[in-house]
């Protein structure tokens, strides 16, 4: 029997947040061909607001979509404290999400790493998620990155990495043959996710890693926050800034690029210049 809280959460996605969340979710799936017939998708839940919302959206999609596909809701415990793990289980219960929890020891492995701990942690987590998904017979993993993550990544690459790249809506795995990563929250704004949480009186864990618990600000966290604040400042004078950042990586004119690289190597504008 579905409880009243679950019914209200699901109703909110069909009614109040239909345009801002549900339609953007389905648009990303259709536009980027993220879900295909007979897929088996491991929906990866960290316990935060983004991945928990993604799980509910996949449940709705499974109820209403026109072709057959399967989902597994997986939660990797990388070393959460008991309170955070209990909160994940509680939210999964009230939201009627049947989670499959498995263990790893990633937090202990990266807590003493001084250089790029967040990057290394993310890489290790993804490897564990792929392994578990493959074990369950899945061909895809779904991650909860949203629109704001995408545009922040674009600017971080330009300002700190000296490169133009973005967080792709889907990727083939380089280490797990036949596996693919998809990001179905790609077009959903973080502000709308927060609004959905407040509207339904839902409270989720934050990052919950050792650095967060010990109030340690890593370079990765600091840079992303700086970029987030920069975008917010720019939006005050130009409300189109966020959309334009996103459009910039869809509207690349190679005739005006000094150099670019692909799988064949680096290409310079002088190669074809006469």
GISULVEN-V96326 format. One record per residue. N is the residue number from 1. PHI is phi in whole degrees, 0 to 359 (* if undefined). Layout:
# GISULVEN-V96326
N,PHI
N,PHI
This chain:
# GISULVEN-V96326
1,*
2,285
3,282
4,296
5,300
6,299
7,300
8,292
9,298
10,293
11,297
12,297
13,288
14,277
15,247
16,299
17,253
18,299
19,285
20,280
21,241
22,300
23,293
24,287
25,296
26,291
27,296
28,298
29,298
30,285
31,293
32,256
33,52
34,277
35,238
36,239
37,305
38,72
39,297
40,235
41,250
42,271
43,277
44,271
45,250
46,271
47,106
48,277
49,298
50,293
51,287
52,290
53,296
54,303
55,299
56,296
57,294
58,292
59,298
60,296
61,298
62,294
63,288
64,246
65,287
66,265
67,227
68,274
69,205
70,240
71,226
72,233
73,263
74,250
75,236
76,267
77,265
78,275
79,126
80,299
81,288
82,303
83,293
84,292
85,295
86,295
87,294
88,299
89,296
90,296
91,294
92,298
93,291
94,289
95,264
96,59
97,251
98,281
99,275
100,250
101,265
102,227
103,259
104,212
105,231
106,293
107,303
108,295
109,284
110,252
111,298
112,260
113,280
114,271
115,259
116,55
117,295
118,293
119,296
120,295
121,299
122,298
123,295
124,293
125,298
126,297
127,298
128,297
129,294
130,300
131,299
132,294
133,299
134,295
135,301
136,274
137,83
138,274
139,249
140,216
141,243
142,248
143,248
144,265
145,293
146,247
147,304
148,296
149,301
150,295
151,289
152,294
153,295
154,300
155,291
156,299
157,296
158,289
159,278
160,247
161,252
162,63
163,210
164,254
165,204
166,218
167,278
168,284
169,291
170,204
171,214
172,280
173,289
174,272
175,249
176,236
177,301
178,82
179,259
180,221
181,253
182,233
183,233
184,286
185,270
186,308
187,254
188,267
189,282
190,297
191,299
192,287
193,296
194,297
195,298
196,299
197,298
198,296
199,301
200,263
201,54
202,255
203,230
204,241
205,289
206,271
207,299
208,65
209,274
210,297
211,294
212,294
213,297
214,264
215,58
216,263
217,264
218,281
219,303
220,297
221,295
222,297
223,294
224,295
225,296
226,298
227,295
228,301
229,292
230,297
231,298
232,299
233,293
234,294
235,296
236,298
237,256
238,216
239,298
240,270
241,305
242,297
243,297
244,290
245,299
246,295
247,294
248,300
249,269
250,251
251,227
252,274
253,261
254,295
255,288
256,245
257,255
258,295
259,203
260,211
261,230
262,218
263,295
264,269
265,122
266,267
267,239
268,251
269,297
270,288
271,300
272,244
273,277
274,234
